[in-house]
Amino acid sequence: MARSYGTSTARVEGLKRMFAHIRVLIVALMTAGPALAQAQAPATASAKPVKMVVLGDSLSAGLGLSAPAAFPARLQKALSDKGIKVDMINAGVSGDTTSGGRDRLDWSVPEGTEAVILELGANDALRGIDPAITRAALTDILTRLKARKIAVLLCGMLAPPNYGSEYAARFNAIYPELSKSFGVPLYPFFLEGVASEAKLNQADGIHPTAEGVDIIVKNILPTVEAFIGTISGQRS
């Protein structure tokens, strides 16, 4: 009987010790909870939306389209579908030239902006503006954005053939040369896959339809993803 009683007592003591260990573990986990939440806070903060401005003309402003069908809104949607959060501002002004974009830069790109997609120059080319003026305006825009530590994705434009090959050569060279000199990424031609495609342009033959905008977004998306990736990397 004594032996049986002793065995029962050992079991009881063993159970007591086991429950004591469980209580200690529970208390430790409850205490560690706030610390774990704090440790995870930086990761959450780093996932905050990138504040982006599309500084452009009617091609990005969405002339002839509803606001949700314009390039900035469609790009934001495409990025969101990939889990990339962006606070987007459509700073496109129809008819704007590179000089016009430069003149309104400070109020079009508010404080706190982290990234700018720069889409200007189509109206310069259509009006036959001296490429030296276009280059100077874009240079000023890039210089001022760099001074503000705002990342820039430069969208190239191509001159129409009606001003001759010499004009086209001078104009078309602006974008790759500025991209190289300022060290900013370049998307060579904003209207890639859409220009000269009648079914993807409105009746004027210049401005994309909603379907055309979606093609532009699809084509530029990998470049924009890489662009945002560099910004996210600089945050950490």
N, C-alpha and C positions, 0 to 999 in steps of 0.2 A: 504494500500500500504506500509505504514511504517513497519507494522508487517511482510508482505511478504518479503520486502527488508532485514529486520533484520535477518530473518531465512536463506535467501540465503547467507548473509555475514557470519553467523555462520558456515554454511556448508563449505564455502570456507576456513575459518580459520581452520576448523577441518581437511580439506584435506591438508592444508599447514603443520599443525603439524604432520600429518601422514607421509608425504613425508620427513619431517625433521628427523623423527625417523628412517625411512628407510635408509636415507643417513648416519646417525650416525652408524647404524648397519652394513652397507656395509663397511664403513671406519674401523670399529672395526675388522671385519672379515679379511680385507686386511692386517691390522696391525698384527693380530694374526697369519697369515699364516706362516711367517718365524719361529715364536716361536713354532708352532705346528710341523713344519718339524724338528726342532732341538730336540723336545721332542721325536720324532719317531726315530731319528738317532741311539740311543743306541740299540733299538730293531733290526734295520737293521744290526748293527755291530755284535750283538750277533749271527746272522744267518750266519756269514762267515763260509766257509768250514773248517772242521776239517782236519788238516794236519796229515796224517796217513802213516805209513810205514809197509809193510808186510816183516818182516825179516825171511827168510826161506830158504828151499832147493828146490829141483826140484819139489816137490809136490805143492808148491805155485808158483814157478817160471814159471811153465807151460811147462815142457819138453814135446816135441812132439806136442805141440799145437801152434796155432797162438797167438800173444800177446793179442788180444781182448777176446780170449777164456780162458786165464789163470785166476786163482783164484782172484788176486787183481782186475782185470778189471771187472770180472763178479760180484764181491762183490760190487764194486763201482756202477755198473749199478743197482743192486738190491736196494741199499740204495737210489740212485737217484730216482728210481721209487716210493719210499716212501717219497720223499721230503727231504731226508737227504743229505746234501752236504758234500762231502769228497774229498780232494786233495790226491790222492793215489800214492804211490811209490812202485813199485814192486822191492824189494831188495832180491829176491830169487836167490840163486846160486846153480845150479845143482851139486850134489855130496858133498855139504857142510855138515860139522858136527857142533855140538854145539861149539866146540873149534874154528872152522873156522869162525863161526858167531861172536864169541867173538873177534877174532883178527881183524875183519873188521868192528866192531861195529861203531866206530867213523865216518867213511866215508860213511857207509851205512845208518846211521840215522843222517841226517843233522840238523843243528841248526834250530829251529822253529818247529820241529816235536812235535806234541801234543800227539800222540798215536802210539803204536807199537803193531801189532799182531805178536807174537813170535811163529813161527812154525819151530822148529828144533829138531833133535833127531832121525829121522828115519834112517839116515845113521849110526849113532852111534850103533843103535840096529842091523842093517843089518850086520855090521862089527864086532859085538861082543865086542865093546869097553867097558872097565870097567865102570860100572855105576857110580862109584865114580868120574871118569873124566867128564862124562856127567853132573853130578850134580854140580860139581865145575864150569864148564863152564857156565851153565845156571844161577848159583848163581851170578857169576861175571857180566853176562849180566844184570840181574835184579837189582843188586846193582848199577851199573853204570847208568842205565836208571832212577832208582829212584832218584839218586843224581841229575840228570838233570831235574827232575820233569816231566818226560814223563810217561803217563799212559800206562799200559801193559795189554794185554789180552793174557794169556798163553794157547797155544794149546798143549794138551797132545798127547803122542804117546805110542803105545803098542809094546812090543818086540815080534818078531816072536817066535814060539815054538821051533825052532831048537837048541837053546842054553840052553834049559832046564828050568824047573820051578823055580829054585833058581835064575837064571839070570833074568828071566822075573819078578819075584817078586821084586827084587832089582831095576830093571829099571823102572817098571810101577809105583812104589811108588814115584819116583822123582817128578812128576808133581803135584799131589795133595798136597804133603808135601811142596813144594816150594810155591804153591799158598797160602797155609795157612800161612806160615812163613812170606811171603812178603805182604800178604793182597791184592793179585791181583786176578781178576776173572779167572776162568779156564774153558776152553771148553775141556772136558775129553779126546776125541779122535778125532783128525782132520779128519780121514778117515771114520768116522761113516756113515754107510749106503752105503759105496762104497767098502771098503776093502773086498776082496774075492768074489766080484760080477764080474764075468768075463765080462759081457756085459758093465760094467761101467769102465773097465780098458783097457789100451792099451795091445798090444801083450805081453809085458814083465810081465803082471800081477801085476804090482806095481803102475804105473802112471795112474791117472784117464784120461778118455776120456773127451771130452767137456761136454758130458751128465753127466759124473761122477762129474765134477767140479760143474755143476749146482746143483747136489744133495748136495754136500758139502756146497755150498752157502746157499741153502734153509734151511739146518739143523742148520747152525751156525748163520744165520741172526738174530734170536731173541736175542742171546747172544751179538752179535755185536751192535745191537740197544741199548740194556741196557748199554753196555760199553760206547757208544758215549753219551748216555743220562747223565751219570755221569760227563763226560767231559764238556758238555754244561752247566750242573748245576754249575760246578765250575767256569765257565766263568762269570756268572751273579753275 
